[in-house]
Amino acid sequence: MLQQQTLTDYSADIAAALATPGGHLSIGRGGFTLHYRDGAMLSGYGCEAIKTQCIATGLPVIDSRCVAFDVVVKLTLQEPLVAVGRELDPAPWHGLAYAPLHAVAIHYATAGAEVWDIPGVATIPAPAERKTAP
């Protein structure tokens, strides 16, 4: 017997993220996190459904599932955090500093992550040797 699948409607949370500076969706091996206010996040595992809804509305998306795990760990620990609905820390930014989404997305795009709807940042296909840490 086929099981009925229902798609969750994330439209209210996505609208809140769109209205918040730095609001975005991040997707990794452990699922997704929708950042929609300072300190407010929604996490889950149905990555494709929410990714599709976010892209359709123009919400920025960073999908790092295609990047080697050790590279993602390095990005997470050494690069700044996105300032979602909060003031930016002064540059230069480092690990645990709060930077604009654009600045963080560039590092992920350079590593080969899929980046959607962040002006001036496009997914840069990384060669295989750049998708793994040295």
C-alpha positions as CSV (number, residue, x, y, z in Angstrom):
1,M,0.0,0.0,0.0
2,L,1.3,3.5,-0.9
3,Q,1.8,5.9,2.0
4,Q,0.5,9.4,1.6
5,Q,3.2,12.0,1.8
6,T,2.4,15.6,2.8
7,L,4.6,18.5,2.0
8,T,5.0,20.9,4.9
9,D,4.1,24.5,4.1
10,Y,7.0,26.7,5.2
11,S,5.7,29.9,3.7
12,A,5.2,31.8,7.0
13,D,8.8,31.0,8.1
14,I,10.2,31.8,4.7
15,A,8.4,35.1,4.7
16,A,9.9,35.9,8.1
17,A,13.4,35.0,6.7
18,L,12.8,37.2,3.6
19,A,12.0,40.1,5.9
20,T,15.1,39.6,8.0
21,P,18.5,40.9,7.0
22,G,20.7,37.8,6.6
23,G,17.8,35.4,6.6
24,H,18.6,32.3,4.6
25,L,18.4,28.5,4.3
26,S,21.5,26.4,4.9
27,I,21.5,22.8,4.0
28,G,24.1,20.2,5.0
29,R,24.5,16.5,5.6
30,G,22.6,16.8,8.9
31,G,19.5,18.4,7.3
32,F,18.4,22.0,6.9
33,T,18.3,25.1,9.0
34,L,16.1,28.1,8.1
35,H,17.5,31.2,9.8
36,Y,14.7,33.7,10.0
37,R,15.4,36.0,13.0
38,D,18.3,36.7,15.4
39,G,18.6,33.5,17.3
40,A,15.5,32.0,15.6
41,M,15.9,28.9,13.5
42,L,13.8,26.1,12.1
43,S,15.6,22.8,11.5
44,G,14.6,19.6,9.8
45,Y,15.4,16.8,7.4
46,G,13.1,17.3,4.4
47,C,15.7,19.3,2.5
48,E,14.4,19.1,-1.0
49,A,10.9,20.3,-0.2
50,I,12.0,23.4,1.7
51,K,14.9,24.1,-0.7
52,T,12.4,24.2,-3.6
53,Q,10.0,26.5,-1.7
54,C,12.9,28.9,-0.7
55,I,14.3,29.1,-4.2
56,A,10.8,29.8,-5.6
57,T,10.4,32.8,-3.3
58,G,13.9,34.1,-3.8
59,L,15.2,33.3,-0.3
60,P,19.0,32.8,-0.3
61,V,20.1,29.2,-0.1
62,I,23.5,27.6,0.6
63,D,23.6,23.9,0.1
64,S,26.9,22.4,1.1
65,R,26.0,18.7,0.8
66,C,28.2,18.3,-2.3
67,V,31.3,19.7,-0.5
68,A,33.7,17.3,1.3
69,F,32.9,17.0,5.0
70,D,36.4,18.1,6.2
71,V,36.1,21.3,4.0
72,V,32.6,22.1,5.5
73,V,34.0,21.6,9.0
74,K,36.9,24.0,8.2
75,L,34.4,26.6,6.8
76,T,32.2,26.2,9.9
77,L,35.0,26.7,12.4
78,Q,37.3,29.2,10.7
79,E,34.9,31.4,8.7
80,P,32.4,33.9,10.2
81,L,28.8,33.3,11.0
82,V,26.0,35.0,9.2
83,A,24.6,38.0,11.0
84,V,20.9,37.2,10.8
85,G,18.8,40.1,12.1
86,R,21.6,41.5,14.1
87,E,24.5,44.0,13.8
88,L,27.6,43.1,11.9
89,D,30.9,42.7,13.7
90,P,33.6,45.0,12.3
91,A,35.8,43.5,9.5
92,P,38.0,41.6,9.1
93,W,35.8,38.7,10.0
94,H,37.0,35.5,11.6
95,G,35.5,32.4,13.1
96,L,32.6,33.2,15.4
97,A,32.4,36.8,14.1
98,Y,29.1,38.0,12.6
99,A,29.4,39.0,8.9
100,P,27.0,39.7,6.1
101,L,25.5,36.7,4.3
102,H,27.3,37.7,1.1
103,A,30.7,37.4,2.8
104,V,30.0,34.0,4.2
105,A,28.4,32.7,1.0
106,I,31.5,33.5,-1.1
107,H,33.5,31.1,1.0
108,Y,31.0,28.3,0.6
109,A,30.6,29.0,-3.2
110,T,34.4,28.9,-3.6
111,A,34.4,25.5,-1.9
112,G,31.8,24.3,-4.4
113,A,28.6,24.6,-2.4
114,E,25.4,25.4,-4.4
115,V,24.4,29.0,-3.8
116,W,21.1,30.5,-4.8
117,D,19.7,34.0,-4.7
118,I,22.6,35.8,-3.2
119,P,23.5,38.8,-5.5
120,G,27.1,38.7,-6.7
121,V,27.7,35.1,-5.5
122,A,27.3,32.2,-7.9
123,T,28.1,28.6,-7.4
124,I,31.7,28.1,-8.5
125,P,32.2,24.5,-9.7
126,A,35.2,23.4,-7.6
127,P,37.6,20.8,-9.0
128,A,37.7,17.6,-7.0
129,E,41.0,18.5,-5.4
130,R,39.5,21.7,-4.0
131,K,36.5,19.9,-2.5
132,T,38.8,18.2,0.0
133,A,41.0,19.8,2.7
134,P,44.8,19.7,2.1
